[in-house]
Amino acid sequence: MLNKGYQVKKLVQLALPVLAAQIAQTMMGFIDTVMAGQVSPSDMAAVAVGASLWLPTILLFAGILMATPAVIAQFQGAKQEDKIRPLIHQMLYLTAFCSVLAMLILDNATVVLNKMDLEPQLQQLAVGYIDAILWGAPAFLLFVVIRSFTEGLSCTKPSMVIGFLGLLINIPVNYIFINGHFGMPAMGGAGCGVATAIVFWVMALAMAAYVTFGKRFGHFKLFSEFGKVEWAQQKMLCKLGLPVALAVFFEVTLFAFVAVMIAPLGSIEVAGHQVAANFSSLIFIIPLSIGIAVTIRIGYYLGQGKPDIAAMVAKIGMILGIAVAAVTAAITVLGANWIAGLYSNDVLVLTLAVELMLVCAIYQISDSIQVVSAACLRGYKDTIPLLWISFIAYWLIGMTVGYVFGLTDWVVPAMGAKGFWIGFIAGLTSAAIMLIARLKLVQRRYEQQHLANAA
């Protein structure tokens, strides 16, 4: 167990299926955009506007469930698997409540859309998209719960397989509802919302069937013998999950707010920023996948009462994340022109995008460190500091630096989008430093507690 090569192998085995599942999910959004764009620019824009409201909302509630794989992994490590099914039942109760809240929020999305001063046709399509996809919210959150169960038990392949199943189904269902086939109305971009909701339900039911009838998980009888709502458990789940959810929300909304801040600078600045932001979001799924694997392994070894191995896993995960970030940063620098060219052929947009891509390469190092560090803390079930560190790093430091360098002449002449990317680097680097400091503190506490128990 102490063999470092073994730990690297286990992390990679867990992370690769997670990465593949994340790619499948990202591709679904890409396919929605492309297929809606074949109808008209308004339909493509409606998908983009609708997703800008749907994603932060659903990720906020999904984030509440992100800390639970560590709890499940600890139960497995401690050979207390009998506690897993009751925990999942409490998660399902919490999911039902979160689903209702998410649907209510999305059902009132017109309040936000009205303030965006959209063209009537675009707003109608965006409302149609949101009105349809909100019915997929319960399915998406159900899928997250079951995925947390399987991943907490160090089984990441089912979500990968079912993620690609969803991707394959998404294409023909999009085609039916966008263009109107088999008796369905032609809904244009709004049809992507219907298709996505259907795909989410297929994925959720497929995962439920797998854990119910599959040999590996059938003995858990996951959907039987439901008990009552345990408020102490609900409090524990919220205490662990809500800080994670808000930390994710702070990061997602930071990018959205920066896009709004840049908008008055003109379409070139917005387009260049969008290229760099979209590419960085694609790269982000790599350290995110490593982080999920690290969370699982740390939780498992803490459950076994082996904080020394948990600390070693954290260190290996950090080194692996930095190594991957160094490779992706090098690819970004060397391929900046080619990558930017995939997004646009406008000379001014390309020039700015390439410049931002070089800044983005630095950003990836800090981003990888903070993602893996946060994942380590989730493994240690130390999530409350994530909330405050994220708020301080992203909004107080990152946004302040971005505003000063991007829109003012206080330090240097206003740099526009590039200034905000410097702010991103400042925020993420601050987050990485604070998270590592917190991780070291938590690890020392666990080690001291372990030594005290041994004595």
N, C-alpha and C positions, 0 to 999 in steps of 0.2 A: 504493500500500500504506500510505503514511503518512497518508492521508486518514482523519480520525476518523470521518466519516460512513460510510465504507466498512466500518470495523472494527465500528461499532455494528450496521450491517446484517448483517454476517457472524455476529456473536454472537447476534443475535435469530433469524436463520435457523437456527442450530444449536440454540438453546435452546428454541424453541417446540415442535418435535417431541419433544424430551426431556421437556418439561413435559407434553405430551399423553400420552406413554407412562407417566409417573409418575401421572397422573390415572387412567389405565386400571387401573394396578396397585392404586392406592388404592381404586378402585371395586370391584375384585374382593373385597377384604376387607370392604367395606361390604355388598355383596350377600350374601356368606356369612353375615354377622351377621343381616341382615334375614330371609333365607330360613330360617335355623336358628331364629330367634325365632318364626317362624310355627308351628313345631312345638310348642315349649314354652320357658319361661325357662331350664330346665336345658340344653336343646340350645344355646341362644344363649350361655349362660355357658360351656359346654364349648368352643365355638369360640374364645371370648375367652381362656380359660385355655390352650388348646392353642397358640393363636397367640402368647401371651406367652412360650412356651418355644421355639416354632419360629422366630419372627422374629429374636431376638438370636443364635440359633445360626447360622442361614443367612446373616445379615448379616455375622457375624464372618468367615465363609469367603468370602463375596462381596467383602468389603472388601479381601481380599488381592489381588483382581484389579482393584481400582479404579484403581491407579496405572498400569496398562499402556496405556490410551489415549494417555497422554503420550509413552510410548516409541514407540508406533506412529506418532504424529503427527510425532515427531522424525525417524524413518526416512523418512517421506514428504517432509518438508521438506528433508531432506538428499539426496533422490533415491536412497535406498537401499532401495527396495521389496523387493529380493531378500532382505532380512533379516527381512521381516515373517512369511512363512510359517513359517520355523524357530522364530521367537518364539512364534507361536500354537501350534505343536506342543508346545513346552515348557510353555505355559500349560495345554494340554489334559492333559498328564501331571500337572501340579500340581493341576488340577481333579479328576482321578480320585482322587488321594490325599485331597484335601479332602472329596470326596463321601463316601468311606468313613468318615472321621472324623466328619463331620456325622451320618451315619446311625447310627453307633455311639452318639454322644451322645444323639440323639433316641430311640434304642431303649431307652436307660436312663432315660428321662424319668420313669418311675414313682418313681424314688428321690426326685425333687423333689416330685412330686405327692403322695406319701405324707406329706411334711412339711407340706403345705398344709392338711391336715385337711378335705378336701372331703367332701361327701355321696357315698355309694357310687355312686349313679346318675351324678352329675356326673363323678366320677373315671373311671368306666367309659367314658363318652362322650368325655372328654378324651383318655384313653389310645387309644381307637379313632381319634380324629382324628389324633393324632400318629403312630400306627402306620401310618396310610394316607399321610399327607403326606410322611413321611420318604422314601418311594420317589420323590418328585418332586425331592429334593435334587440328584441328579446332573443332572437336566434343567434345573433353575433355574441351576445353576452353569455348565452348558454354554451356556445362553442368554446369561449374563453375559459369557462369553469371546467369543462371536461378536459380541455387542453392542459389546464393547470394540474388536474388530477394525473394525467398520463405523464406530463413532463416532471412533476414532482416525484414520480416513481422512476425517473431516469429513462423514460420511453418517449422519445421525440419524433419517431418516424410516423406514427399515425397522423399527426397534424400535418406533416409534410405531404403524405399521400392524399389526404382528404383536401388539403389546400390546392393541390394540382387538379383534383377532381372538380373542385369548384371553379377553377380557372377554365377547364375544358367546357363545363356546362355554361359558363358565363357568355361565351361567344355566341352559340346558337340562340340562347334565350334573349340576349341583347338584340340579335338580328330580328327576332320575332316581334318584340315590343317596340323597337325603334321604328321599324319599317311597316309593321302591321301585317302579319301573316297568320294563317291558321285561324282566321276569324277574330284575331285580336286587333284593336285599334292602332293606327300608326301614331305613336306618341313622341317621336323624335327623341331629344336628349332626356326627356322625362322618363322614357322607357328604360333607360339605364338604371333608374331607381327601382323600378319594378323588378328588373332582372337581378339586380344585386340583392334585393330582399329575398327573392326566391332562392338564389344561390346560398345565401346565409342559412336559410332553413334546411336546405339539402345537406350542407356541411354539418350543421348542428345535429340533425337526425342521424347522419352517417356516423358521427363520432359517438352518439348515444348508443347506436346499434352495436358498434364495435366493442365498447366497454361492457355492454350487457351480454353479448353472445360470444365474444372472442375468448379463447382459452386463457389468455394471459391475465385478463381482468375480471372474468366471469365470476370468480369466487368472492369478489367484493360485494356482489349483488347491490350495485350502486344505487339503483332506483327502487329499493324496497325498504320496508320498515321505517318509514319517515316518522320522526318524532316531532315534538312541538318546537317552536322557535325558542332558542336558548339565548336570552339577552346578554349574558356574559360573553358567550361566543361571538355574538354579533358585535359587541363592543370591541372585542379583541381583533376581529377581522377589520373593522373600520379603523381602529387605532393603527394597525399595520398598513392597511391599504390606502386610506385617504391621503396620507402624506405623499405616498408614491404617485397617486392620481394627480394631486395638485402640482407636484414637481414636474410631471409630464405636461400638464396643462400650461404651466409657466413657460416651458420651453416652446411648446407649439404656438402659443399666443404671441410669444416674442417675435417669431418669424412673421406671423400675420400682421402684427403691429408695425414692424419695420417696413413691410410692403406698402402699408398705408402711408407711412412717413415719407417714403421715397416717391410715391405716386405724383406729387406736384412737380417733381424734378423732370418729368417727361417720360415718354414711352421707351426711350433708349436706356435710361437708368433702370426702369422697371424690368425691361426685358433682360438686360445684362444680369441684374440681381436674380431674376427668376431662373436663369440658366444655372448659375452657381448654386442656388438654393436647391433646385431639383436634383442636381448631380450629387450634392452633399447628402441629401436625404437617401439617395440610392446607396451611397457608401456607408451611411450610418447603420444600415441593417447588418453589416459584418460585425462591428464591435458589439452591437446589441445582441446578436446571436451568441457570441462568446460570453457575454454577460449573463444571459439566461442559463447557459451551461454552468457557469461559475456559481451562480445562486443555488442551483440544484446540488452541486457537489459539496459546497460549504454546508448547506443544511443537512445533508446526509451525514457528514463526518461529525458535525456538532451533535446530531442525534446519537451517534455512537460514543460520544464523550471523548472525541479526539480533536481538540482545538489546534494541536500542533499541525495535523494534516490539513485541517481547514485553512490555517494560515498559509501553508505551503501551496494549496490550491489557489488561494487569492493571489499569491505572488506569481505563480505560473500563469494565471489568467491575465494578470497585468502585463507581464512580459510578452505573452502571445498577442494581446491587444495592441501593444506598442509596435511590435514587429509587423503586424498586419497593416497598421496605420502608416508605418514607414514605407511599406511597399505601395499602398494606395496613393500616398502623397507623391512618391516618385513617379507613378503612372500619371497622376494628375498634372505634374509639372511637365513631364516629357510629352504628354499627349494633349495638352491644353487646347491647342489649335484644332486638333481633330475632334475632340469631345465637344467643344463649343460649336463646331461646324455641324454637328448632328442636330443642334437645336435651331440654328438660324444661319442664313446666308447674307444677312445685312452686315455691311462692313463695320458700321459704328457699333452695332450690338456685339459683333464678334470681338472687336478691339477691347471693349469694356469687359466682356465675359471672360476673355483670356486673362486679363489683368486680375479679375476677381478669382479666377481659378487658381492663380498662383498664391493668393491669400488663403484660398480654400484649402490648399495643401498643408499649410501651417495649422489651420483650424482642425484638420483631421487628427493630428497628434493629440491635442488637448481634448478633443471630443472623445476619442477612444479611451483615454485615461479616466475621464470623469464617468463615462458609461460603465466601464468595468468596475470602478470604485463603488459606484452606486449599487451595482449588482451584488458586490461583495457585502455591502451593508444590508441589502435585502436578505441575503443568506444568513446573516447574523440576527435577522429580525430587528434591526436598528434603523427604523424608517423615518421617525419624526424629524431627525436632523436633515434628511433629504429635502424636506419642505423649506426650511429656513435657508439652507445653503443655496438651493435653487433660486429662491426669491432674491437673496442678496446678490448672488453671482450674475444672474441673468438680467434682472430688472434694475437693481441699484448700481451695479458696476457695468455690466454689458451695455444696457440701454443708455446710461449716462455717457460712457465713453463714445458710443456710437453716435449719439446726438451731437456731442461736442466736435468730434472729427468730421461727422457727415454733413451737418447743417449750419455750423457756426465758423467764424474766423478767429475764435479765441486762442487757439494753439497754432493751427496752420490754416491756410485757406480751405474753405469747405470742400470736402472730398466726395460728397454724395454717397453713392452706394458703397464705395470702398471704405469710407469712414465707418459705416455701420458694420462691415465685416471685420474691421479692426476691433470694434466693440464686441462682436461675437467671440473673437479670440481672447480678448481680455476677460469676458465673462466666463468662458469655458475653462480658461487657465485658472482663474480664481476658484471655480467650482472644483476642478481637479485637485488643487492644493488643499482646499478645505476638506474635501471628501477623504483624501489620503490621510490627513491628520486625524480625522474622526475614526477612520478604519484602524489606524495604529492604536488609538485609545481603546477601542472596543476589543481588539485582539488582546491587548494587555490585560483587560478585565477578565476575559474568558480564560486566559492562561493562569492568572492568579487564582480565579475561582476553581479551576481544575486542580491546581497544586494544593489548594486548601482542602478540597474534597478528598484528595489522595492521602493527605496527612491524617 
